[in-house]
């Protein structure tokens, strides 16, 4: 692991040391297909156990290039009208899937006491930009219509996701704010998102080696995803963010993406958007799906979800 003067939690250091000892290779070395298998294996090894919920089922919705896989979660068999959480997974637009994020989605459903729908959008390089935002927008609009397949009446949406999914959270929110769906976006909650041009940030130089997510992996993801950084559906901060709903953002202190989240939060605040921002010190990118290996991340996740709950309660009041 790279030597650093930055604060690193004990459980984070232990996890990083373990990765160094086993000599794990990054996605930039093994490629997209093997990288997806690696992420699934890491999740099975390092993530917390899923919460047992009475409702967890797979289904699909129509998309621009065929059916989009979804997974529906709820801690209640039946419930009245209310908000729905849409979750969009991370993985650099190249790796990650519903299964990797299963435990996290059960935690969100349990902590917020809300239904959650996880979206499995098409991945690059097989399906480069704009396949991912196209799928996420289509799925979000379908969910907002309170389809019979979900058996719920949705009065509003909470859109959240991590890393690349944080980017897609912002992009999908912007699309539904500018061209409203059947249910409004009540708030968005991106987790260590890609919101601006990460290559220009100090955090990439500081944490791009030795902290799980590497600069080399990020370059691989960027090249695989394609697209134009001047397109707001690709890099949301280049567009107009003035029509953004209340927002909860969190970043990790040792994350190459840290400054992107910082910059986006500051940008929204400067435009008068209601923002709750958390920067969790001493922890790495991906901690929300590493809670068995990095147990201190559980309290960070609870703080983030607690802020979502409080903001929703304020909106409802």
C-alpha positions in Angstrom: 0.0 0.0 0.0 1.2 3.5 -0.7 2.7 5.3 2.3 0.6 8.3 3.3 0.2 10.8 6.1 -3.6 10.7 5.8 -5.7 9.2 8.5 -6.6 5.6 7.8 -9.0 3.7 10.1 -7.6 0.5 11.5 -10.2 -1.7 9.8 -9.5 0.1 6.5 -5.8 -0.4 6.8 -6.3 -4.1 7.6 -8.5 -4.6 4.5 -6.0 -2.8 2.3 -3.1 -4.8 3.7 -5.0 -8.0 2.9 -5.6 -6.9 -0.7 -1.9 -6.2 -1.1 -0.9 -9.5 0.4 -3.1 -11.5 -1.9 -1.9 -9.5 -4.9 -5.3 -8.7 -6.3 -5.3 -7.3 -9.9 -7.4 -4.3 -10.9 -10.1 -4.3 -13.6 -7.7 -2.5 -15.9 -5.4 -5.6 -15.9 -8.1 -8.4 -16.1 -10.7 -6.7 -18.3 -14.4 -6.2 -17.9 -15.7 -9.8 -17.8 -13.2 -10.9 -15.2 -13.6 -7.7 -13.4 -17.4 -8.4 -13.0 -16.6 -11.8 -11.5 -14.0 -10.2 -9.1 -16.6 -7.7 -7.9 -19.1 -10.4 -7.2 -16.5 -12.4 -5.3 -15.4 -9.4 -3.3 -19.0 -8.7 -2.4 -19.5 -12.3 -1.2 -16.4 -12.1 0.9 -16.4 -8.5 2.3 -20.0 -7.3 2.4 -22.4 -7.5 5.4 -25.2 -10.1 5.3 -28.4 -9.1 3.6 -31.3 -8.2 5.9 -34.1 -10.8 5.6 -37.1 -9.0 4.1 -40.6 -10.4 3.4 -40.6 -8.9 -0.1 -37.6 -9.4 -2.4 -38.3 -10.4 -6.0 -36.9 -10.0 -9.5 -38.8 -8.5 -12.4 -38.3 -6.4 -15.5 -39.5 -3.3 -17.1 -39.5 -2.1 -20.7 -36.4 -0.3 -21.8 -35.0 1.3 -25.0 -33.2 -1.8 -26.0 -35.2 -4.6 -24.4 -36.3 -5.6 -20.9 -34.4 -4.0 -18.0 -33.8 -6.3 -15.0 -35.0 -4.9 -11.6 -35.1 -6.2 -8.0 -37.9 -5.1 -5.7 -37.5 -4.9 -1.9 -39.9 -4.1 0.9 -39.9 -4.8 4.6 -43.7 -4.8 4.4 -45.9 -7.1 2.5 -48.5 -4.3 2.0 -48.3 -0.6 2.5 -50.2 2.5 1.6 -49.2 5.3 -0.8 -45.8 6.8 -0.2 -42.3 7.3 -1.6 -40.2 4.7 -3.4 -36.4 4.5 -3.4 -34.7 3.9 -6.8 -31.2 2.4 -6.4 -28.6 2.6 -9.2 -25.5 0.5 -8.7 -21.8 1.5 -9.1 -18.9 -0.1 -10.9 -17.5 2.5 -13.3 -20.4 1.8 -15.8 -18.5 -1.5 -16.6 -18.9 -3.8 -13.6 -21.5 -4.3 -10.8 -25.0 -5.7 -10.8 -28.1 -6.2 -8.7 -26.6 -9.1 -6.9 -23.4 -7.2 -5.8 -25.7 -4.5 -4.2 -28.3 -6.9 -2.8 -27.2 -6.5 0.9 -27.0 -2.7 0.6 -30.5 -2.5 -0.9 -31.9 -4.6 1.9 -30.3 -2.3 4.4 -31.8 0.8 2.7 -35.2 -0.8 2.6 -35.0 -1.7 6.3 -33.5 1.6 7.6 -35.8 3.9 5.6 -38.9 1.6 5.8 -39.5 2.3 2.2 -39.8 0.1 -0.9 -36.6 -0.1 -3.0 -36.2 -0.9 -6.7 -32.7 -1.7 -7.9 -31.9 -1.2 -11.6 -29.6 -3.4 -13.6 -28.7 -1.1 -16.5 -26.6 -2.1 -19.6 -22.9 -2.0 -19.0 -19.9 -0.8 -21.1 -17.9 -1.6 -23.1 -20.5 -3.8 -24.8 -23.0 -0.9 -24.3 -21.2 2.4 -24.0 -22.8 5.8 -23.2 -25.6 6.7 -23.4 -27.0 3.1 -22.7 -26.7 3.4 -18.9 -28.5 6.8 -18.5 -31.1 5.7 -21.1 -31.9 2.6 -19.2 -32.0 4.3 -15.8 -34.3 7.1 -17.0 -36.7 4.5 -18.6 -36.8 2.4 -15.5 -37.3 5.4 -13.2 -40.2 6.6 -15.3 -41.8 3.1 -15.3 -41.4 2.9 -11.5 -42.9 6.4 -11.1 -46.0 5.2 -12.9 -46.8 2.9 -9.9 -47.0 -0.2 -12.2 -49.3 -3.0 -11.2 -46.3 -5.3 -11.0 -45.0 -3.5 -7.9 -48.4 -3.4 -6.2 -47.7 0.1 -4.7 -48.9 3.6 -5.2 -45.8 5.9 -5.3 -46.3 9.5 -4.3 -42.6 10.4 -5.0 -39.2 9.1 -5.7 -35.9 9.1 -3.8 -33.1 8.4 -6.2 -29.8 7.1 -4.9 -26.7 5.1 -6.0 -23.0 5.0 -5.6 -20.0 6.0 -7.7 -21.0 5.5 -11.4 -24.5 5.0 -9.9 -24.1 8.3 -8.1 -23.5 9.9 -11.5 -26.6 8.1 -12.9 -28.5 9.3 -9.8 -27.8 12.9 -10.7 -28.4 12.4 -14.4 -31.7 10.6 -13.8 -32.8 13.1 -11.3 -32.1 16.0 -13.7 -34.0 14.2 -16.5 -37.1 13.8 -14.2 -36.9 17.3 -12.8 -36.8 18.8 -16.3 -39.4 16.5 -17.8 -41.4 15.2 -14.8 -42.5 11.6 -14.5 -45.8 10.4 -13.0 -44.4 10.8 -9.5 -42.0 13.7 -8.5 -38.4 13.3 -7.4 -38.5 14.3 -3.7 -34.8 14.1 -3.2 -31.6 12.7 -4.6 -28.8 11.0 -2.6 -25.7 10.3 -4.6 -22.9 8.3 -2.8 -19.3 9.3 -3.7 -20.6 10.3 -7.2 -18.8 11.1 -10.4 -20.2 14.5 -11.0 -17.4 16.4 -12.7 -14.1 15.8 -14.5 -12.3 13.7 -12.0 -9.0 13.9 -13.8 -8.6 17.5 -12.6 -8.9 16.8 -8.9 -6.3 16.6 -6.2 -8.0 13.6 -4.7 -7.1 11.5 -7.7 -3.4 12.3 -7.2 -3.6 11.7 -3.5 -5.6 8.4 -3.5 -5.3 7.0 -7.0 -3.0 4.2 -5.8 -3.2 1.9 -2.8 -6.8 2.7 -1.8 -8.8 0.1 -3.7 -10.1 2.3 -6.5 -7.1 3.2 -8.6 -6.4 5.9 -11.2 -5.6 3.1 -13.7 -9.1 1.5 -13.1 -10.8 4.9 -13.5 -9.0 5.4 -16.8 -10.2 2.0 -17.9 -13.7 2.8 -16.9 -13.7 6.2 -18.7 -12.3 4.7 -21.9 -14.8 1.8 -21.8 -17.8 4.1 -21.1 -17.0 6.6 -23.9 -19.2 9.7 -24.4 -18.5 13.4 -24.3 -17.5 15.0 -21.0 -19.2 18.2 -22.2 -22.6 16.4 -22.3 -24.5 16.9 -19.1 -25.9 13.4 -19.3 -22.3 12.2 -19.1 -20.8 14.8 -16.7 -23.7 16.5 -14.9 -21.9 19.5 -13.5 -21.3 20.9 -17.0 -25.1 21.4 -17.3 -27.7 23.5 -15.5 -28.1 22.2 -11.9 -30.4 24.9 -10.7 -33.5 22.7 -10.9 -32.1 20.1 -8.4 -34.3 18.8 -5.5 -33.1 18.6 -1.9 -29.9 16.5 -1.9 -28.0 14.3 0.5 -24.4 13.5 -0.6 -21.6 11.5 1.0 -18.0 11.0 0.1 -15.2 8.9 1.5 -12.1 10.7 2.8 -9.6 8.4 1.0 -11.4 8.2 -2.3 -10.1 9.4 -5.7 -13.6 10.6 -6.3 -13.8 12.7 -3.1 -13.3 16.0 -4.7 -16.0 15.4 -7.3 -18.5 15.0 -4.5 -17.2 18.0 -2.7 -17.3 20.1 -5.8 -20.9 19.0 -6.6 -22.1 19.7 -3.1 -20.6 23.2 -3.1 -22.0 23.9 -6.6 -25.5 23.1 -5.4 -25.2 25.1 -2.2 -24.0 28.1 -4.2 -27.3 27.8 -6.2 -29.4 27.7 -3.1 -30.2 24.0 -3.2 -30.9 22.4 0.2 -27.9 20.0 0.7 -26.7 17.7 3.5 -23.1 16.7 2.9 -21.1 14.1 4.7 -17.4 13.4 4.2 -16.5 10.3 6.2 -12.8 10.4 7.2 -10.3 7.6 7.0 -12.4 5.3 4.8 -12.2 4.2 1.1 -14.3 4.2 -2.0 -16.9 1.3 -2.0 -17.3 1.1 1.8 -21.1 0.7 1.5 -20.6 -2.8 0.0 -17.6 -3.7 2.2 -19.2 -3.6 5.6 -18.1 -7.0 6.8 -14.5 -6.2 6.0 -14.8 -2.6 7.1 -17.3 -2.7 9.9 -16.8 1.0 10.8 -18.5 1.9 7.5 -21.9 0.7 9.0 -22.2 3.8 11.1 -21.3 6.0 8.2 -24.0 4.3 6.1 -26.5 4.8 9.0 -25.7 8.5 9.2 -26.2 8.9 5.5 -29.5 7.0 5.5 -30.6 8.9 8.6 -30.2 12.2 6.8 -32.4 10.9 4.0 -35.0 9.9 6.5 -34.9 13.3 8.2 -35.1 15.2 5.0 -38.1 13.1 3.8 -39.9 13.7 7.1 -39.3 17.4 6.6 -40.7 17.3 3.1 -43.8 15.4 4.3 -44.4 17.8 7.2 
